[in-house]
């Protein structure tokens, strides 16, 4: 049976001035799977995520979303591909001047011809999914970090995307909220069946929601299946990080 | 040295290219449907209505100073009856458009730049892009349309209040004949170039202010300093570049329209 590839990087090279970030990286993520990208600080994890949203282009190589090469697309074509994507940003990126309801309704108001009652029903459904119906009239400034991430997730899921990208979604959250957020990701993915790509430094907590882990180190990428993650899958950087985590020293070296 | 010169040239070309692309995208965003009526009204309020008090206050005292200085100078030549003419021409052709533009740059332009800069660093603009929403259409085009509408109105208001200020100083305080002051105003406004010049200048300054201030905010990531310092530097640059450009374009437009 043929497998559908949702996200793909082919021979990607990227430099910022003299700093080489990616040196021929390749990655394939199958439809419906949950992939985690981990790696050293400055290894280009978030840059990788930006390739898929079209916010950044590689110097060379192909970036494919459902087999369409977005690295060569016009802005208009890119907007069409983006309608299949949902993105949860590190800062949640909610609009300060809009309430929770307005933030989640924004993609529908701007990109669809739905009536106001249809929009309301859809927003309530997504806010219910992330447990934020009670905060419907609150502004982002009045929400905690975890609540902002939930609303950000509701907005990312608003147009029922095929792929959801998460950029360091638990940065700045306490351990309990981090676990709750991961549970929420797993739950929504199970319900909606989207493909997810999560950039994280949250080793090993984030592994519990992963089908596959991509380790980005030394400008290259290594794919690790879930069953061998406990030992670091033979990746020196991951093995070292797991040892440090066990010894309770990770925070001192990151 | 040649390498440094080459690098500077490339840098200059790149930044001008970015500016050009930005302007094209803003114009295209402004022409795109649906028209952002509600956002335009909010921006007109932010640029126009919220600036009314500072415009009226500054215009009144500018006009009073013009009346006082004009009277003192004209009196030496026995021409104090031309005070209304002088005040009106000065305000409509020069001080009205320039001072209104500088005031609005300080008040509304800086806020525009900071707002977009913060949206940029907090990934709100990236979020719009990833939702397939054009940020030029959604955020910047209402500001441009509001600038095009608000600037001429506020400039005319500035000039009219300034003329009243000249009346207060010249007629009410210094004793210039009110009929002569009024006939001076009428003579000035009968000049065919004065009102079109005022309108055209204010329109150009409005477009310049919105374009420069939004560009500086949008390109905040080009600042060497990041975060809040980057936004503060962009805002300063926005106010300085706009002010310098207003003065430069004032001369160019005057030389063409006079």
Boltz contact constraints between the chains, C-beta under 6 A:
constraints:
  - contact:
      token1: [A, 53]
      token2: [B, 130]
      max_distance: 6.0
  - contact:
      token1: [A, 55]
      token2: [B, 126]
      max_distance: 6.0
  - contact:
      token1: [A, 79]
      token2: [B, 132]
      max_distance: 6.0
  - contact:
      token1: [A, 82]
      token2: [B, 130]
      max_distance: 6.0
  - contact:
      token1: [A, 82]
      token2: [B, 132]
      max_distance: 6.0
  - contact:
      token1: [A, 83]
      token2: [B, 132]
      max_distance: 6.0
  - contact:
      token1: [A, 87]
      token2: [B, 130]
      max_distance: 6.0
  - contact:
      token1: [A, 89]
      token2: [B, 123]
      max_distance: 6.0
  - contact:
      token1: [A, 91]
      token2: [B, 122]
      max_distance: 6.0
  - contact:
      token1: [A, 91]
      token2: [B, 123]
      max_distance: 6.0
  - contact:
      token1: [A, 93]
      token2: [B, 123]
      max_distance: 6.0
  - contact:
      token1: [A, 93]
      token2: [B, 124]
      max_distance: 6.0
  - contact:
      token1: [A, 93]
      token2: [B, 127]
      max_distance: 6.0
  - contact:
      token1: [A, 95]
      token2: [B, 124]
      max_distance: 6.0
  - contact:
      token1: [A, 107]
      token2: [B, 131]
      max_distance: 6.0
  - contact:
      token1: [A, 110]
      token2: [B, 133]
      max_distance: 6.0
  - contact:
      token1: [A, 111]
      token2: [B, 132]
      max_distance: 6.0
